[in-house]
Every structure is written in C-alpha cells, then in structure tokens.
Amino acid sequence: MIGDNVKRLRRAKNYSQIDLSKLSGVSQTTISDVENNLYTPNIKKIIQLAKTLNVDVNELLANTDKEMTK
C-alpha cells in the first residue's frame, strides 16, 4: 500500500514525518494518516511526496506486499 511505501522511503532518507511535511508541503497529519493507511492522498500530494522522496510516482504506488503478488 502507498502508506507502507511512504514510510519505508521516508525512513530510508532518515526523515521524520515533520521533515517530510516541511520539505513536501504535505501536512504532518496527512503523512501520518497515509502511513497508517487511513487516507489515500490525491494525485497532487502523491506527486509532491514522490518528488520530495526522489522516487518515481510508480514506486509510491507499487504493491510491495509479497503475499498479494503471489
């Protein structure tokens, strides 16, 4: 899910949720909700997060759950 990808990529950059919020312009509350799979961001926010995390949008949207891909 997108939340798992955001959390993984954010942690890989050693960003806190607040860091990611400040750099991306997406509120910390929204980032928290996304990471907890409570909210699916709109495409504008997905693009902002992808740019900030320096990844392709597809990487944020990719399904990383190996059980789901079997």
C-alpha positions as CSV (number, residue, x, y, z in Angstrom):
1,M,0.0,0.0,0.0
2,I,1.1,3.6,-0.6
3,G,1.4,4.2,3.2
4,D,3.9,1.4,3.6
5,N,5.9,2.7,0.7
6,V,5.9,6.3,2.0
7,K,7.0,5.1,5.5
8,R,9.8,2.9,4.1
9,L,11.1,5.6,1.8
10,R,10.9,8.3,4.4
11,R,12.8,6.2,6.9
12,A,15.4,5.3,4.2
13,K,16.1,9.1,3.9
14,N,16.2,9.4,7.7
15,Y,13.3,11.9,7.6
16,S,10.8,12.3,10.4
17,Q,7.2,12.9,9.4
18,I,7.8,16.6,10.3
19,D,10.8,16.7,8.0
20,L,8.9,15.2,5.1
21,S,6.0,17.6,5.8
22,K,8.2,20.7,5.7
23,L,10.0,19.5,2.5
24,S,6.9,18.4,0.6
25,G,4.3,20.8,1.7
26,V,2.0,17.9,2.8
27,S,0.8,18.3,6.3
28,Q,2.3,16.0,9.0
29,T,-1.2,14.8,9.9
30,T,-1.8,13.8,6.3
31,I,1.5,11.9,6.2
32,S,0.7,10.1,9.4
33,D,-2.7,9.1,8.1
34,V,-1.2,7.9,4.8
35,E,1.4,5.9,6.6
36,N,-1.2,4.3,8.8
37,N,-3.3,3.5,5.8
38,L,-6.2,5.7,7.0
39,Y,-6.1,8.0,4.0
40,T,-5.2,7.8,0.3
41,P,-3.7,11.0,-0.9
42,N,-4.8,12.7,-4.1
43,I,-2.5,12.7,-7.1
44,K,-1.2,16.2,-6.3
45,K,0.0,15.0,-2.9
46,I,1.4,11.8,-4.3
47,I,3.5,13.8,-6.8
48,Q,4.7,16.1,-4.0
49,L,5.7,13.2,-1.9
50,A,7.4,11.4,-4.8
51,K,9.4,14.4,-5.7
52,T,10.5,15.0,-2.1
53,L,11.5,11.4,-1.7
54,N,13.3,11.5,-5.0
55,V,11.3,8.5,-6.4
56,D,9.0,7.8,-9.3
57,V,5.3,8.0,-8.6
58,N,5.1,4.4,-9.5
59,E,7.4,3.5,-6.6
60,L,4.9,5.0,-4.2
61,L,2.0,3.2,-5.8
62,A,3.7,-0.1,-6.2
63,N,2.4,-3.1,-4.3
64,T,5.2,-4.3,-2.1
65,D,3.1,-6.9,-0.2
66,K,4.7,-10.2,-1.5
67,E,1.6,-12.2,-0.3
68,M,-0.6,-10.1,-2.6
69,T,1.7,-10.6,-5.7
70,K,1.7,-14.4,-5.5
